[in-house]
């Protein structure tokens, strides 16, 4: 996750908090399609298969497991 941008890390954290992409868009005052683009970039950088996979990976990292 070290190669993620600041915004991508922010989105990862929000996904790990259980927020949907629509909720993230509203919270960050950005377009839904922008969140989708960030999620796609995160998936590529982390080899995640979905937004849920990203959230799981982030939660594991947070817990130190």
PyMOL commands that place a pseudoatom at each C-alpha (Angstrom):
pseudoatom trace, name=CA, resn=UNK, resi=1, chain=A, elem=C, hetatm=0, pos=[0.000, 0.000, 0.000]
pseudoatom trace, name=CA, resn=UNK, resi=2, chain=A, elem=C, hetatm=0, pos=[3.057, 2.243, 0.080]
pseudoatom trace, name=CA, resn=UNK, resi=3, chain=A, elem=C, hetatm=0, pos=[2.610, 3.259, -3.570]
pseudoatom trace, name=CA, resn=UNK, resi=4, chain=A, elem=C, hetatm=0, pos=[-0.866, 4.697, -3.006]
pseudoatom trace, name=CA, resn=UNK, resi=5, chain=A, elem=C, hetatm=0, pos=[-1.464, 8.430, -3.232]
pseudoatom trace, name=CA, resn=UNK, resi=6, chain=A, elem=C, hetatm=0, pos=[-2.718, 10.364, -0.228]
pseudoatom trace, name=CA, resn=UNK, resi=7, chain=A, elem=C, hetatm=0, pos=[-6.258, 10.390, -1.665]
pseudoatom trace, name=CA, resn=UNK, resi=8, chain=A, elem=C, hetatm=0, pos=[-6.129, 6.667, -2.411]
pseudoatom trace, name=CA, resn=UNK, resi=9, chain=A, elem=C, hetatm=0, pos=[-5.034, 5.955, 1.171]
pseudoatom trace, name=CA, resn=UNK, resi=10, chain=A, elem=C, hetatm=0, pos=[-7.898, 8.122, 2.402]
pseudoatom trace, name=CA, resn=UNK, resi=11, chain=A, elem=C, hetatm=0, pos=[-10.358, 6.114, 0.307]
pseudoatom trace, name=CA, resn=UNK, resi=12, chain=A, elem=C, hetatm=0, pos=[-8.864, 2.829, 1.535]
pseudoatom trace, name=CA, resn=UNK, resi=13, chain=A, elem=C, hetatm=0, pos=[-9.427, 3.983, 5.111]
pseudoatom trace, name=CA, resn=UNK, resi=14, chain=A, elem=C, hetatm=0, pos=[-13.031, 4.894, 4.398]
pseudoatom trace, name=CA, resn=UNK, resi=15, chain=A, elem=C, hetatm=0, pos=[-13.642, 1.545, 2.703]
pseudoatom trace, name=CA, resn=UNK, resi=16, chain=A, elem=C, hetatm=0, pos=[-12.129, -0.170, 5.750]
pseudoatom trace, name=CA, resn=UNK, resi=17, chain=A, elem=C, hetatm=0, pos=[-14.575, 1.826, 7.900]
pseudoatom trace, name=CA, resn=UNK, resi=18, chain=A, elem=C, hetatm=0, pos=[-17.398, 0.193, 5.944]
pseudoatom trace, name=CA, resn=UNK, resi=19, chain=A, elem=C, hetatm=0, pos=[-18.362, 3.170, 3.792]
pseudoatom trace, name=CA, resn=UNK, resi=20, chain=A, elem=C, hetatm=0, pos=[-19.800, 2.600, 0.340]
pseudoatom trace, name=CA, resn=UNK, resi=21, chain=A, elem=C, hetatm=0, pos=[-18.331, 4.306, -2.690]
pseudoatom trace, name=CA, resn=UNK, resi=22, chain=A, elem=C, hetatm=0, pos=[-21.374, 6.594, -2.840]
pseudoatom trace, name=CA, resn=UNK, resi=23, chain=A, elem=C, hetatm=0, pos=[-20.904, 7.561, 0.817]
pseudoatom trace, name=CA, resn=UNK, resi=24, chain=A, elem=C, hetatm=0, pos=[-17.222, 8.235, 0.194]
pseudoatom trace, name=CA, resn=UNK, resi=25, chain=A, elem=C, hetatm=0, pos=[-18.074, 10.486, -2.751]
pseudoatom trace, name=CA, resn=UNK, resi=26, chain=A, elem=C, hetatm=0, pos=[-20.481, 12.498, -0.611]
pseudoatom trace, name=CA, resn=UNK, resi=27, chain=A, elem=C, hetatm=0, pos=[-18.083, 12.696, 2.342]
pseudoatom trace, name=CA, resn=UNK, resi=28, chain=A, elem=C, hetatm=0, pos=[-15.150, 13.849, 0.223]
pseudoatom trace, name=CA, resn=UNK, resi=29, chain=A, elem=C, hetatm=0, pos=[-17.313, 16.106, -1.995]
pseudoatom trace, name=CA, resn=UNK, resi=30, chain=A, elem=C, hetatm=0, pos=[-16.118, 14.390, -5.167]
pseudoatom trace, name=CA, resn=UNK, resi=31, chain=A, elem=C, hetatm=0, pos=[-17.981, 12.684, -7.984]
pseudoatom trace, name=CA, resn=UNK, resi=32, chain=A, elem=C, hetatm=0, pos=[-18.934, 9.037, -7.633]
pseudoatom trace, name=CA, resn=UNK, resi=33, chain=A, elem=C, hetatm=0, pos=[-17.054, 8.250, -10.856]
pseudoatom trace, name=CA, resn=UNK, resi=34, chain=A, elem=C, hetatm=0, pos=[-13.925, 9.800, -9.320]
pseudoatom trace, name=CA, resn=UNK, resi=35, chain=A, elem=C, hetatm=0, pos=[-14.196, 7.398, -6.389]
pseudoatom trace, name=CA, resn=UNK, resi=36, chain=A, elem=C, hetatm=0, pos=[-14.641, 4.544, -8.844]
pseudoatom trace, name=CA, resn=UNK, resi=37, chain=A, elem=C, hetatm=0, pos=[-11.472, 5.605, -10.660]
pseudoatom trace, name=CA, resn=UNK, resi=38, chain=A, elem=C, hetatm=0, pos=[-9.536, 5.759, -7.394]
pseudoatom trace, name=CA, resn=UNK, resi=39, chain=A, elem=C, hetatm=0, pos=[-10.829, 2.315, -6.422]
pseudoatom trace, name=CA, resn=UNK, resi=40, chain=A, elem=C, hetatm=0, pos=[-9.766, 0.902, -9.796]
pseudoatom trace, name=CA, resn=UNK, resi=41, chain=A, elem=C, hetatm=0, pos=[-6.291, 2.390, -9.345]
pseudoatom trace, name=CA, resn=UNK, resi=42, chain=A, elem=C, hetatm=0, pos=[-6.082, 0.987, -5.807]
pseudoatom trace, name=CA, resn=UNK, resi=43, chain=A, elem=C, hetatm=0, pos=[-7.136, -2.445, -7.077]
pseudoatom trace, name=CA, resn=UNK, resi=44, chain=A, elem=C, hetatm=0, pos=[-4.361, -2.403, -9.667]
pseudoatom trace, name=CA, resn=UNK, resi=45, chain=A, elem=C, hetatm=0, pos=[-1.720, -1.242, -7.194]
pseudoatom trace, name=CA, resn=UNK, resi=46, chain=A, elem=C, hetatm=0, pos=[-2.689, -3.741, -4.487]
pseudoatom trace, name=CA, resn=UNK, resi=47, chain=A, elem=C, hetatm=0, pos=[-3.801, -6.711, -6.611]
pseudoatom trace, name=CA, resn=UNK, resi=48, chain=A, elem=C, hetatm=0, pos=[-7.204, -6.497, -4.933]
pseudoatom trace, name=CA, resn=UNK, resi=49, chain=A, elem=C, hetatm=0, pos=[-10.170, -8.010, -6.746]
pseudoatom trace, name=CA, resn=UNK, resi=50, chain=A, elem=C, hetatm=0, pos=[-12.865, -5.646, -5.452]
pseudoatom trace, name=CA, resn=UNK, resi=51, chain=A, elem=C, hetatm=0, pos=[-13.580, -2.740, -3.128]
pseudoatom trace, name=CA, resn=UNK, resi=52, chain=A, elem=C, hetatm=0, pos=[-14.456, -5.289, -0.450]
pseudoatom trace, name=CA, resn=UNK, resi=53, chain=A, elem=C, hetatm=0, pos=[-11.081, -6.947, -0.941]
pseudoatom trace, name=CA, resn=UNK, resi=54, chain=A, elem=C, hetatm=0, pos=[-9.418, -3.543, -0.476]
pseudoatom trace, name=CA, resn=UNK, resi=55, chain=A, elem=C, hetatm=0, pos=[-11.356, -3.007, 2.765]
pseudoatom trace, name=CA, resn=UNK, resi=56, chain=A, elem=C, hetatm=0, pos=[-10.373, -6.438, 4.063]
pseudoatom trace, name=CA, resn=UNK, resi=57, chain=A, elem=C, hetatm=0, pos=[-6.687, -5.884, 3.271]
pseudoatom trace, name=CA, resn=UNK, resi=58, chain=A, elem=C, hetatm=0, pos=[-6.795, -2.493, 4.988]
pseudoatom trace, name=CA, resn=UNK, resi=59, chain=A, elem=C, hetatm=0, pos=[-8.505, -3.915, 8.067]
pseudoatom trace, name=CA, resn=UNK, resi=60, chain=A, elem=C, hetatm=0, pos=[-5.875, -6.650, 8.327]
pseudoatom trace, name=CA, resn=UNK, resi=61, chain=A, elem=C, hetatm=0, pos=[-3.111, -4.049, 8.082]
pseudoatom trace, name=CA, resn=UNK, resi=62, chain=A, elem=C, hetatm=0, pos=[-4.792, -1.915, 10.757]
pseudoatom trace, name=CA, resn=UNK, resi=63, chain=A, elem=C, hetatm=0, pos=[-5.044, -4.859, 13.139]
pseudoatom trace, name=CA, resn=UNK, resi=64, chain=A, elem=C, hetatm=0, pos=[-1.397, -5.752, 12.647]
pseudoatom trace, name=CA, resn=UNK, resi=65, chain=A, elem=C, hetatm=0, pos=[-2.251, -9.371, 11.813]
for i in range(1, 65): cmd.bond("trace and resi %d" % i, "trace and resi %d" % (i + 1))
show_as sticks, trace
zoom trace
